[in-house]
């Protein structure tokens, strides 16, 4: 939450409640803690002391619409934006009383711990530094959508839904499965969702907060699901001392644990799950961000293929870098910041609950501490994975960046993607994650991003897929977008990856240009791009209104 004024407030600052309400702490824990701490800098500036700088009405207005302060040229807001390379997403869906309760909590914690407010040099010009990558260009490509489904409300707290992942039905019966991070997987048939599995009562220490990146992270059906009934799910648990398969020195806190489990359905023809689960991997993480947000099997391959039945698991750095523990990632001894590849039905992993494929890139390393599950490493937050089968099983992964770049990476076996030494094509220091620099000698060790955009064009990448369906003008385009703004982007994909230009497409509705912000009625869209690899249909999911929209047509127009 960026402070939006410099100097004295024109409005007399009224005292906030001396005792922070539990609701304020809960809302802070859900919506603020992913990016902010009270006493130190994280993704955004520290929040302790902010209530002594601004009045409650000013802070409420800023939290609902941060961009207004930037557009008004407010020096403090502009210089903070320069420092953090992004504008805080608007929280216009929160009620005034909810925001006031957050401020009450911040005020009480500030007083209790004697936190000094963040100081900003208001004499700086605040001009944005030279752009380090090509801006996104507006293309003449426009799509049309139709409403496919409205997902059930999973909480009275906003957002009403936390829909995150979509999978096609293994039975190819026209159904889709959609997860809600709060712990639900729905089966959607004919536009009507019904609960397939609710994991909340089945996991003792299940949590879907703090932050926005916890809960049910992802799920995937085994390619032989119709025969074996196996589903794989990732989730977070409160740390209660359970032994993990990846741990670190006990002088570092454990914020929570990420768990990958196998769930066996007793009846694969049933519309609801009944069965049991077993644990595969449990990982300790020092922060509440950058967890296991996506898992998947390579789609539509033959059983003789070496990749058949192998599960890819994208694991972020767990907040280790921003939390002051950079050595916990970018290390082959650590599972943090990696994409791992396991045989979920095997037994030769360290804990005996899964297998390590013999052709994994580090499987033959003599060092027993090397994590031989690792397929590629050097990631901050490999948020989404997908495969394009047209050009030889090419694997895409989107990387949510720190303060400068959002990346699309083509995943190479054994590849090192640079985090936390490199972001984009630039060097970065764990001591200052907000600024990048040109290294004296560019490293040939790191795999360069295939495509990227900066934080002038967006805040957090929402990964997608290469479209191979019947809409001609979308063919061979990797479609993705920005989570917060809801802008939808694409790159052209050919055999040689010759064009990495990021372009924006538009949405038309009833013959008029529109946007997901207009369609959802919220400035914070929470976009997800989903693709059914079997029907070749493209879907747009938005948490802010809980809707799933199907892309029905696309047209190429000449730009004026």
Secondary structure by P-SEA (a helix, b strand, c coil): cccccccccccccccccccccaaaaaaaaccccccccccccccccccccccccccaaaaaaaaacaaaaaaaccaaaaaaaaaacccccccccccaaaaaaaaaaaaaaaaaacccccccccccccccccccccccccccbbbbbcccccccccccccccccccccccccccccbbbbbbccbbbbbbccccccccccccccccccccccccccccccccccccccccbbbbbbbccccccccccccccccccccbbbbbbbbbbcccccccccccccccbbbbbccccccccccccccccccccccccbbbbbbcccccccccccccccccccccccbbbbcccccccccccbbbbccccccccccccccccccccccccccbbbbbccccbbbbbbbbcccccccccccccccccccccccccbbbbccccccccccccccccccccccccccccccbbbbbbbbcccccccccccccccccccccbbbbbcccccccbbbbbbbbcccccccccccccccccbbbbbbcccccbbbbbbcccbbbbbbcbbbbbbcc
